[in-house]
Amino acid sequence: MSSIKSTVTTSLNSSAALGKQEVAFLKGTSSTAKQTAEMKATLNNMKAQVEGLKSQLAELKLKQGGDQFTTGGHGCWGTPTDNWQPKDLGAMVEMNKLNQTSGPISAEKFADSIEAAVGDLDGQAASGEYRAVADWAANNRERLTPEARQVMDIYSKYAALSQARGESGIPQGDFKKMLSEMRDVGDASAKKALANLDSKTHGGTVSGQDMARAIQTGTADHDGQAAGAELKEFEKWASKNESRLSPEAKEVLDVYRKAAKTAQAEGRSGLTDKETAALNKEMRKVGAGDVSARKATEALDKQSGPISGEDLTKAIKDGISDTDGHSSTSELKEFEKWAAKNESRLTPEAKEVLKTYQQAAKKAGPEGMTQKEADAMFKKMDGFKTFHDSSMHDALEGLDAKKGKISGSDLTAAIEKGAGDLDGQAAGTEFTDTMKWARQNYDRLTPEAKKVVDTYEKYATRSQAQGSTGIDQKDFKKMINEMKFISNPRPTRPVFFAA
């Protein structure tokens, strides 16, 4: 670089190679004013070229980034300078440790090695230590990931600045800045995938499918960093864009984290091909679903027995309440998939509720339902009630949540709670709801519970025969006592026979 500068300076300051006569001949017979203007224009042009050369020299000195190894270069190190030193033994030892490893060298691993190689403060970071690192990097360029090559370029930049000042070491302040820049080098493939994700979503909500595709693309380069530098890039991006992540996108990230932590626990920063294939499959599955809808259907799974119209309506309300615009797409698919697996559990009213949802979703289109459309849909769903008395419905819901058999005591307590509100419907809607529930759950009733049903039917039909939808308070208490007696039969007394 100094030779270029001196050549330019010499050319500008040296005398003209042509004599006055030759110059006059070349100038021709034009006027003196014209000749002066032409000469001035020529000088200005030369000055502009010199400024351009100076700019290029300055740019070469301070050049950051750029991969000096792709074309076979050695970074900034070339002809030895006045402060040239032989390769540093300590730095060579650290580089030799990398020879004992296999596979690609990541940016993080290479930065650690450089810090260990030149961090002894012996004033050789820009000379002997740099030579050891630069030569190793040139001889092992195929093992360096693109990010590791960027780390080497950062070292080359700081070494060149120190060499330009005639120093063999890198000042402590510059050394800290250099390490900071090295640590900030991210994973190129992951960064590219995330940039594409930002471009596609335009700053809006990131779906589970968007996130799954980005992770699959960002970890597909086989550089052994799926559980290392690539994971860090996605984690860093996610922390800055948490408000944009849909519940599905967050679940996809959790799937990725789980796979990465498994690899890390085994001391690996990458995933095997088999692990990658399994990860991508799981992410696609999670990303294609809908978290809010899936949680709503999981709540239905916790219930025992048939699913009423009220049950399914509530589940759909919970499932599409996140206003993510998926009410007519992924959320609908979750409910349809669940309904296909649980068709035998759906009451006729629940089937009508599902049909109403499908019709509303089809009318709304892929953009999802507006609040007005959703309200109209739920109003229609409310007409498909399996149970018509709210107090009895709540009491029977408690039985649905119970696992296993329904005892006589369980059913008696539900009837006492559901029909004991003095609304005059103990022999009307409350009785009708109980009989409907009992038919749907008959196989869950113990013998005592079945006798409780018979007892309720006896007292309710007696009131109906008298033209009443309620059961007289005195008769109601008598009925409950009878049910309790049936539910807790006295133990059989032993019988002894005379010999």
QUIDAGI-V138415 format. One record per residue. N is the residue number from 1. PSI is psi in whole degrees, 0 to 359 (999 if undefined). Layout:
{{N:PSI} {N:PSI}}
This chain:
{{1:321} {2:327} {3:324} {4:315} {5:316} {6:322} {7:315} {8:315} {9:316} {10:318} {11:324} {12:324} {13:342} {14:157} {15:162} {16:143} {17:341} {18:146} {19:174} {20:319} {21:317} {22:319} {23:318} {24:319} {25:316} {26:327} {27:334} {28:201} {29:19} {30:165} {31:160} {32:319} {33:318} {34:319} {35:319} {36:318} {37:319} {38:319} {39:320} {40:318} {41:321} {42:315} {43:318} {44:321} {45:319} {46:319} {47:319} {48:321} {49:320} {50:317} {51:322} {52:319} {53:318} {54:319} {55:319} {56:321} {57:315} {58:321} {59:321} {60:324} {61:319} {62:14} {63:129} {64:164} {65:192} {66:136} {67:107} {68:354} {69:342} {70:322} {71:4} {72:12} {73:179} {74:36} {75:219} {76:350} {77:129} {78:243} {79:132} {80:141} {81:184} {82:331} {83:29} {84:140} {85:152} {86:165} {87:137} {88:130} {89:316} {90:320} {91:323} {92:324} {93:317} {94:321} {95:326} {96:331} {97:325} {98:330} {99:336} {100:352} {101:169} {102:161} {103:182} {104:149} {105:116} {106:168} {107:317} {108:315} {109:319} {110:321} {111:320} {112:318} {113:319} {114:318} {115:318} {116:326} {117:328} {118:9} {119:14} {120:3} {121:36} {122:10} {123:26} {124:13} {125:333} {126:9} {127:262} {128:319} {129:320} {130:319} {131:318} {132:316} {133:315} {134:319} {135:319} {136:317} {137:320} {138:324} {139:345} {140:30} {141:331} {142:336} {143:342} {144:128} {145:163} {146:325} {147:322} {148:325} {149:325} {150:322} {151:317} {152:321} {153:323} {154:317} {155:316} {156:320} {157:312} {158:326} {159:320} {160:320} {161:318} {162:319} {163:322} {164:334} {165:3} {166:22} {167:145} {168:347} {169:174} {170:123} {171:150} {172:320} {173:315} {174:324} {175:317} {176:319} {177:320} {178:313} {179:322} {180:317} {181:321} {182:317} {183:338} {184:352} {185:122} {186:188} {187:122} {188:314} {189:321} {190:318} {191:318} {192:318} {193:320} {194:324} {195:320} {196:324} {197:316} {198:319} {199:321} {200:321} {201:349} {202:38} {203:5} {204:197} {205:137} {206:119} {207:170} {208:321} {209:321} {210:314} {211:318} {212:317} {213:319} {214:315} {215:317} {216:317} {217:317} {218:342} {219:15} {220:4} {221:0} {222:36} {223:7} {224:28} {225:15} {226:329} {227:13} {228:252} {229:324} {230:318} {231:317} {232:320} {233:316} {234:322} {235:316} {236:317} {237:317} {238:322} {239:330} {240:340} {241:28} {242:322} {243:341} {244:346} {245:126} {246:163} {247:325} {248:320} {249:321} {250:322} {251:322} {252:316} {253:321} {254:321} {255:317} {256:314} {257:318} {258:315} {259:320} {260:318} {261:326} {262:317} {263:317} {264:322} {265:337} {266:10} {267:20} {268:146} {269:2} {270:173} {271:147} {272:166} {273:321} {274:317} {275:321} {276:316} {277:317} {278:320} {279:312} {280:321} {281:316} {282:320} {283:319} {284:320} {285:312} {286:318} {287:330} {288:343} {289:189} {290:121} {291:311} {292:319} {293:321} {294:321} {295:323} {296:319} {297:330} {298:326} {299:323} {300:324} {301:333} {302:343} {303:149} {304:153} {305:191} {306:155} {307:118} {308:170} {309:321} {310:319} {311:311} {312:323} {313:315} {314:319} {315:318} {316:320} {317:315} {318:323} {319:334} {320:15} {321:355} {322:359} {323:42} {324:6} {325:15} {326:15} {327:333} {328:7} {329:262} {330:326} {331:318} {332:318} {333:321} {334:316} {335:321} {336:319} {337:317} {338:316} {339:323} {340:325} {341:339} {342:28} {343:321} {344:341} {345:346} {346:128} {347:163} {348:323} {349:322} {350:322} {351:323} {352:324} {353:314} {354:318} {355:320} {356:319} {357:314} {358:318} {359:316} {360:322} {361:319} {362:319} {363:323} {364:328} {365:180} {366:346} {367:348} {368:165} {369:144} {370:168} {371:323} {372:317} {373:321} {374:318} {375:318} {376:322} {377:314} {378:329} {379:320} {380:321} {381:325} {382:343} {383:348} {384:69} {385:132} {386:324} {387:139} {388:352} {389:121} {390:319} {391:319} {392:324} {393:314} {394:320} {395:319} {396:330} {397:323} {398:325} {399:325} {400:325} {401:345} {402:134} {403:149} {404:204} {405:151} {406:118} {407:170} {408:321} {409:319} {410:311} {411:322} {412:315} {413:321} {414:317} {415:317} {416:321} {417:315} {418:330} {419:3} {420:21} {421:6} {422:33} {423:5} {424:25} {425:15} {426:330} {427:9} {428:246} {429:326} {430:319} {431:316} {432:315} {433:319} {434:317} {435:321} {436:316} {437:319} {438:322} {439:319} {440:336} {441:24} {442:323} {443:348} {444:350} {445:135} {446:166} {447:321} {448:321} {449:322} {450:325} {451:328} {452:319} {453:315} {454:321} {455:316} {456:317} {457:321} {458:311} {459:323} {460:316} {461:329} {462:317} {463:320} {464:322} {465:335} {466:7} {467:22} {468:143} {469:358} {470:170} {471:130} {472:141} {473:319} {474:315} {475:325} {476:314} {477:319} {478:319} {479:314} {480:318} {481:320} {482:319} {483:318} {484:322} {485:317} {486:322} {487:336} {488:69} {489:144} {490:144} {491:145} {492:128} {493:138} {494:142} {495:129} {496:134} {497:135} {498:145} {499:999}}
